[in-house]
């Protein structure tokens, strides 16, 4: 989980969360709808992040950048289809652009440590520079 209800409440005004989720007109935030939006954000983030980084699990601290992106995506998802505000659309577009950068390795979410899955019979070798290149063979 990249972001929690508390993270959303820290970034989005309480009245906005109530307005976006209170279909029953109770005057309170619908926690289930916010959790659903956060779950959708997690899935979207994982689809980009998994392309470059190992899967982040519960034992790994969540990088603050991913918490911010999860909240922005969830905020956008809370709007009814076709009615997001311009601010929500910009936040979502910026979040997706950042996720694309992360998936291509242009932006980093942590120290930038890539991990590679172990493969049976994999051999990794360090080697010196090539002895015979086009430049070294020119004129022979």
ZIHU-V434890 format. One record per pair of residues at least 12 apart in sequence whose C-alpha atoms are under 6 Angstrom apart, sorted by the first residue. I is the first residue (numbers start at 1). J is the second residue. Records with the same first field share a line. If there is no record, write none. Layout:
I: J ; J
This chain:
2: 67
3: 67 ; 70
8: 71
17: 29
37: 74 ; 77
38: 74
41: 70 ; 73 ; 74
48: 99 ; 103
49: 103
51: 103
52: 103
53: 114
69: 95
72: 91 ; 92
73: 92
76: 88
